Amino acid sequence: MKPGIHPAYGPVVFRDKAGGFAFLTRSTLSGDKTVEWEDGNTYPVVDVEISSASHPFYTGQARVLDTAGRVERFERRYGAAGAGAPGSAGRREVR
């Protein structure tokens, strides 16, 4: 790499404000604040609004709720057996 043109790349703690979760990784970001980590060292900290610990996509919460909602909506429309499903009426067996 060419010296002097790349940002500093080092350890940074990312702290999820919504979930109270923090993790140590390497990044070019650097926060103004610092935090003492579990290993006893002090690292810059970057506060984020949402992370994999609190985002519904990663936790699976939204997916479960959405799937249950779709199944219930289907059963309300077409019954539990799905007998009245669109496209099922009027089909005949061709011999």
PyRosetta script that sets phi, psi and omega in degrees:
from pyrosetta import init, pose_from_sequence

init()
pose = pose_from_sequence("MKPGIHPAYGPVVFRDKAGGFAFLTRSTLSGDKTVEWEDGNTYPVVDVEISSASHPFYTGQARVLDTAGRVERFERRYGAAGAGAPGSAGRREVR")
pose.set_psi(1, 148.7)
pose.set_omega(1, 178.7)
pose.set_phi(2, -74.8)
pose.set_psi(2, 126.6)
pose.set_omega(2, -177.3)
pose.set_phi(3, -71.5)
pose.set_psi(3, 145.1)
pose.set_omega(3, 173.6)
pose.set_phi(4, 86.8)
pose.set_psi(4, -4.4)
pose.set_omega(4, -178.6)
pose.set_phi(5, -111.3)
pose.set_psi(5, -9.9)
pose.set_omega(5, -178.1)
pose.set_phi(6, -101.6)
pose.set_psi(6, 145.3)
pose.set_omega(6, 177.8)
pose.set_phi(7, -69.6)
pose.set_psi(7, 158.4)
pose.set_omega(7, 178.7)
pose.set_phi(8, -65.7)
pose.set_psi(8, 135.8)
pose.set_omega(8, -178.0)
pose.set_phi(9, -119.7)
pose.set_psi(9, 112.9)
pose.set_omega(9, -177.0)
pose.set_phi(10, -154.0)
pose.set_psi(10, -178.0)
pose.set_omega(10, -178.1)
pose.set_phi(11, -69.1)
pose.set_psi(11, 136.6)
pose.set_omega(11, -179.8)
pose.set_phi(12, -143.0)
pose.set_psi(12, 142.3)
pose.set_omega(12, 174.6)
pose.set_phi(13, -96.8)
pose.set_psi(13, 125.5)
pose.set_omega(13, 173.6)
pose.set_phi(14, -100.5)
pose.set_psi(14, 126.1)
pose.set_omega(14, -176.7)
pose.set_phi(15, -117.4)
pose.set_psi(15, 122.9)
pose.set_omega(15, 178.4)
pose.set_phi(16, -82.8)
pose.set_psi(16, 115.0)
pose.set_omega(16, -178.4)
pose.set_phi(17, -70.5)
pose.set_psi(17, -30.3)
pose.set_omega(17, -176.9)
pose.set_phi(18, -78.8)
pose.set_psi(18, -37.7)
pose.set_omega(18, -173.6)
pose.set_phi(19, -105.0)
pose.set_psi(19, -6.3)
pose.set_omega(19, -178.4)
pose.set_phi(20, 67.3)
pose.set_psi(20, 29.7)
pose.set_omega(20, -176.3)
pose.set_phi(21, -111.8)
pose.set_psi(21, 140.9)
pose.set_omega(21, 178.0)
pose.set_phi(22, -138.0)
pose.set_psi(22, 147.9)
pose.set_omega(22, 176.4)
pose.set_phi(23, -144.3)
pose.set_psi(23, 149.6)
pose.set_omega(23, -179.1)
pose.set_phi(24, -100.1)
pose.set_psi(24, 129.2)
pose.set_omega(24, 178.7)
pose.set_phi(25, -148.9)
pose.set_psi(25, -175.8)
pose.set_omega(25, 176.5)
pose.set_phi(26, -109.2)
pose.set_psi(26, 141.1)
pose.set_omega(26, -177.0)
pose.set_phi(27, -159.4)
pose.set_psi(27, 164.9)
pose.set_omega(27, 172.7)
pose.set_phi(28, -88.0)
pose.set_psi(28, -11.9)
pose.set_omega(28, 176.1)
pose.set_phi(29, -72.6)
pose.set_psi(29, 151.7)
pose.set_omega(29, 176.2)
pose.set_phi(30, -146.0)
pose.set_psi(30, 130.6)
pose.set_omega(30, -180.0)
pose.set_phi(31, -92.3)
pose.set_psi(31, 162.7)
pose.set_omega(31, 177.4)
pose.set_phi(32, -76.4)
pose.set_psi(32, -29.8)
pose.set_omega(32, -178.2)
pose.set_phi(33, -91.1)
pose.set_psi(33, 160.8)
pose.set_omega(33, 174.9)
pose.set_phi(34, -126.9)
pose.set_psi(34, 160.6)
pose.set_omega(34, 179.4)
pose.set_phi(35, -142.6)
pose.set_psi(35, 145.2)
pose.set_omega(35, 175.1)
pose.set_phi(36, -86.1)
pose.set_psi(36, 123.5)
pose.set_omega(36, -175.7)
pose.set_phi(37, -89.2)
pose.set_psi(37, 173.9)
pose.set_omega(37, -176.7)
pose.set_phi(38, -59.2)
pose.set_psi(38, -27.3)
pose.set_omega(38, -178.9)
pose.set_phi(39, -84.4)
pose.set_psi(39, 0.4)
pose.set_omega(39, 178.3)
pose.set_phi(40, 92.5)
pose.set_psi(40, -9.1)
pose.set_omega(40, 178.4)
pose.set_phi(41, -86.5)
pose.set_psi(41, 156.5)
pose.set_omega(41, 178.0)
pose.set_phi(42, -102.7)
pose.set_psi(42, 129.6)
pose.set_omega(42, -178.2)
pose.set_phi(43, -127.8)
pose.set_psi(43, 154.1)
pose.set_omega(43, 172.1)
pose.set_phi(44, -66.9)
pose.set_psi(44, 147.2)
pose.set_omega(44, -178.3)
pose.set_phi(45, -120.9)
pose.set_psi(45, 139.6)
pose.set_omega(45, 176.2)
pose.set_phi(46, -119.1)
pose.set_psi(46, 119.7)
pose.set_omega(46, 177.5)
pose.set_phi(47, -84.9)
pose.set_psi(47, 129.9)
pose.set_omega(47, 178.6)
pose.set_phi(48, -118.6)
pose.set_psi(48, 151.5)
pose.set_omega(48, -179.2)
pose.set_phi(49, -72.3)
pose.set_psi(49, -35.9)
pose.set_omega(49, -173.9)
pose.set_phi(50, -150.7)
pose.set_psi(50, 145.5)
pose.set_omega(50, 178.9)
pose.set_phi(51, -140.3)
pose.set_psi(51, -172.1)
pose.set_omega(51, -179.9)
pose.set_phi(52, -64.4)
pose.set_psi(52, -20.9)
pose.set_omega(52, 179.9)
pose.set_phi(53, -78.3)
pose.set_psi(53, -25.4)
pose.set_omega(53, -175.8)
pose.set_phi(54, -118.6)
pose.set_psi(54, -10.2)
pose.set_omega(54, -178.5)
pose.set_phi(55, -79.5)
pose.set_psi(55, 130.7)
pose.set_omega(55, -176.6)
pose.set_phi(56, -59.2)
pose.set_psi(56, -31.2)
pose.set_omega(56, -179.3)
pose.set_phi(57, -63.0)
pose.set_psi(57, -43.2)
pose.set_omega(57, -177.8)
pose.set_phi(58, -79.8)
pose.set_psi(58, -31.7)
pose.set_omega(58, -178.0)
pose.set_phi(59, -82.2)
pose.set_psi(59, -18.3)
pose.set_omega(59, 179.7)
pose.set_phi(60, 85.6)
pose.set_psi(60, -0.5)
pose.set_omega(60, -176.8)
pose.set_phi(61, -66.3)
pose.set_psi(61, -46.8)
pose.set_omega(61, -177.8)
pose.set_phi(62, -67.2)
pose.set_psi(62, -35.6)
pose.set_omega(62, -178.5)
pose.set_phi(63, -65.2)
pose.set_psi(63, -43.0)
pose.set_omega(63, 179.4)
pose.set_phi(64, -64.4)
pose.set_psi(64, -45.7)
pose.set_omega(64, 179.9)
pose.set_phi(65, -63.6)
pose.set_psi(65, -41.5)
pose.set_omega(65, -178.5)
pose.set_phi(66, -67.1)
pose.set_psi(66, -43.1)
pose.set_omega(66, 179.7)
pose.set_phi(67, -62.9)
pose.set_psi(67, -43.7)
pose.set_omega(67, 179.0)
pose.set_phi(68, -63.1)
pose.set_psi(68, -40.2)
pose.set_omega(68, 178.7)
pose.set_phi(69, -64.3)
pose.set_psi(69, -39.0)
pose.set_omega(69, 179.2)
pose.set_phi(70, -67.9)
pose.set_psi(70, -41.6)
pose.set_omega(70, 179.3)
pose.set_phi(71, -64.2)
pose.set_psi(71, -46.3)
pose.set_omega(71, 179.6)
pose.set_phi(72, -62.4)
pose.set_psi(72, -40.9)
pose.set_omega(72, 179.0)
pose.set_phi(73, -64.0)
pose.set_psi(73, -40.8)
pose.set_omega(73, 178.0)
pose.set_phi(74, -62.7)
pose.set_psi(74, -44.7)
pose.set_omega(74, -179.2)
pose.set_phi(75, -65.9)
pose.set_psi(75, -35.1)
pose.set_omega(75, 176.4)
pose.set_phi(76, -64.9)
pose.set_psi(76, -41.4)
pose.set_omega(76, -177.5)
pose.set_phi(77, -73.7)
pose.set_psi(77, -45.4)
pose.set_omega(77, -168.0)
pose.set_phi(78, -116.6)
pose.set_psi(78, 2.3)
pose.set_omega(78, -178.8)
pose.set_phi(79, 84.5)
pose.set_psi(79, 165.1)
pose.set_omega(79, -175.6)
pose.set_phi(80, -64.7)
pose.set_psi(80, -34.0)
pose.set_omega(80, -177.8)
pose.set_phi(81, -84.8)
pose.set_psi(81, -14.8)
pose.set_omega(81, -179.1)
pose.set_phi(82, 75.8)
pose.set_psi(82, 23.5)
pose.set_omega(82, -176.2)
pose.set_phi(83, -64.2)
pose.set_psi(83, -32.1)
pose.set_omega(83, -177.5)
pose.set_phi(84, -97.3)
pose.set_psi(84, 25.4)
pose.set_omega(84, -178.0)
pose.set_phi(85, -63.0)
pose.set_psi(85, 142.9)
pose.set_omega(85, -179.5)
pose.set_phi(86, -58.4)
pose.set_psi(86, 138.9)
pose.set_omega(86, 178.2)
pose.set_phi(87, 89.0)
pose.set_psi(87, -10.9)
pose.set_omega(87, -178.9)
pose.set_phi(88, -86.0)
pose.set_psi(88, -26.7)
pose.set_omega(88, -178.8)
pose.set_phi(89, -78.5)
pose.set_psi(89, 141.7)
pose.set_omega(89, 174.7)
pose.set_phi(90, 84.8)
pose.set_psi(90, 4.2)
pose.set_omega(90, 178.1)
pose.set_phi(91, -85.2)
pose.set_psi(91, 138.7)
pose.set_omega(91, 179.3)
pose.set_phi(92, -125.7)
pose.set_psi(92, 150.0)
pose.set_omega(92, 178.5)
pose.set_phi(93, -78.5)
pose.set_psi(93, 130.5)
pose.set_omega(93, -179.6)
pose.set_phi(94, -100.3)
pose.set_psi(94, 130.0)
pose.set_omega(94, 179.4)
pose.set_phi(95, -118.6)
pose.dump_pdb("model.pdb")
